[in-house]
Amino acid sequence: MKTSTYEWKHEIQWTARMQLDDLDFADYPALLSHMLQQIREKRTSVAADSVAHGGSNADMKARIGKARAAYLKLKNIWNSKQLLNELLE
C-alpha cells in the first residue's frame, strides 16, 4: 500500500518503525478531502502537459481505448471461476 500513499504524510506513527497508512482506515473527511485535492491538481497538471506537448483529443481517446481494452482482458481473468477454483484448491 506504500505506493498509493507515498506522497502523503498522514500516517499514524505507532512506534519508531511502525506506521499505519492503509487506506482501509482512512475514512475520515480530512484525509479524503486532501486526496481529492491532490487528484484535482494531478488532473489539471496532466491536462496542462497534454496541451503543452501537443496532445490532442484523438491521442487521449486512443489511450483511453487502449486502457479500456487491457482492463476488459483482465476483467475476464479476474472473473474467471476456473481461476478461483484453482486458487482455492
N, C-alpha and C positions, 0 to 999 in steps of 0.2 A: 504494500500500500504506500510505501515511501515515494514511489514515482508520482503518485497523484497529488501528494501534499508537500513536495519538496520545497516549493516556494513560500509556503505559509509558515508562520511562526506561532501557531496556535496549539501546539501540542501541550498536553498536561504532563508536567515533569513529576514523575513518581519518585525516582531515585536519581542518582548521578548518571546512571546508564539506561534507565527505562523511561520511555515516553509513550504516552497514549496518543496516537494520531490516526486511529481508524475512523473512517467516515461513518461507520455504523453508530458512533457515539456523538456525531456532530450534528445533532438535530436542534441546536439552539439558534435563535434568529441572528445573533451577531456574526457567527461564522458563515451561515448561509448567505447573509447579505453581502459579506466580504467576498465570498466565492462568486456570487452573481456579478458583483462589480468587476472582478477580475475577468470573468467571461466576456463582459461587455467591452472591457479595454482590449482584450486579445482580438475580439471580433473586429473592432474598429481598426486595430493595428494590421490585421490580415487584409482588410478591405483597402486600407491605405497603401500597403505594399503591393497589392494586386494592381491598383491604379498606377502606381509609380513605375511598375515594371511591365506595363502594357498588358496586363491580364484582361481578357475580355469575358463577356458573358458566355461565349461558346466554350472557352477554356474551363470556366467554372462548371458549366453543365457537364462537360466531358469528365472532369474529375469527380463530380458527384455521381455520375453514371458508373464510373469505374468502382467507386467505393460501394455503391449500391449492389453492383454485380458480385463483388467479393463478399459482401455481407450475406447476400442470398445464398451463395455457395456454402458459406459456413453455417448458415441457419439450418440447412438441410442436415448437416453433420450434427449440429447441436441437438436437433430434434429427433435424431435417429434413435429408435427404440432398440435397434441391434447394438448400437454403441453403449447404450445404457445397460443392456443385459450383460454385455461383456465386462463392463466396469464393475457390475455388482457380483459377478462370479468370482 
